[in-house]
Amino acid sequence: MSEGMLAGKVALVTGASRGLGRAIALALGEAGARLALAARNREALELVAASARTRGMTAGAFECDVSDEAQTSRLVKDVVRHLGGIDILINNAGVNVRKPLEEFTLAEWRQVLDTNLTGAFLMCRAAVPLMKGRGYGRIISLTSIMSHVALPGRAAYAASKSGLLGLTRALALELAPERITVNGISPGPVATEMNAPILQSVELSREFTSRIPLGRWGAEEEVARLAVYLCSDAAVFITGSDLVIDGGWTAQ
């Protein structure tokens, strides 16, 4: 990927304070995009923005809970006011609750669905009007291999990610006439903070690794490079797709 391929583009990344969101944002910035970093943790966001600026990138931090309609609307307006528009939207904000279904509270179920699925809907609804009529637009949602397969104790997460994949495909068809592409990226096991409970358990981590044909966990940077590619002109004919990056997990 050459530097500057996304020069002049504004990329809004949700869940950008850590993990995949942070990695994707910095990769987009290295490709020339100006960054709007969004998450609930303002302090953590400011650290990511500062790191981006030390690398010569343009980056702004915007506190937002994507499950809140008023906050998503305000976020998009603030990004436009500070950076002039939105060309790329990365729906990465997500949460996970791991437990048997009968132990779920309704509040926990709603928390996962509201953040992972409704949050992406609200972000798309707010950002899409700004992308139309420009001949370019990229929307990428982090759909997870849990939109294709499942594990015990992941009922809410799998439901939210399956719904997100459906939203991605439908929106791709709606926006194709505008030359706005909409795709999903489905990471398998990646060494992120969200997966810390598994990574910190030698037994659980070994169990996951044993199910990955390539024999290791994925790296955040590998997912980030795929996101940059999907935002580039080289991927202009890819839309309505979900790109699985899982070391072979779902091929078995």
Secondary structure, DSSP 8 states (H G I E B T S, - for coil): --TTTTTT-EEEEETTTSHHHHHHHHHHHHTT-EEEEEES-HHHHHHHHHHHHHTT--EEEEE--TT-HHHHHHHHHHHHHHHS--SEEEE-------S-GGG--HHHHHHHHIIIIIHHHHHHHHHHHHHTTSS-EEEEEE--GGGTS--TT-HHHHHHHHHHHHHHHHHHHHHGGGTEEEEEEEE-SB--GGGHHHHT-HHHHHHHHHT-TTSS-B-HHHHHHHHHHHHSGGGTT--S-EEEESTTGGG-
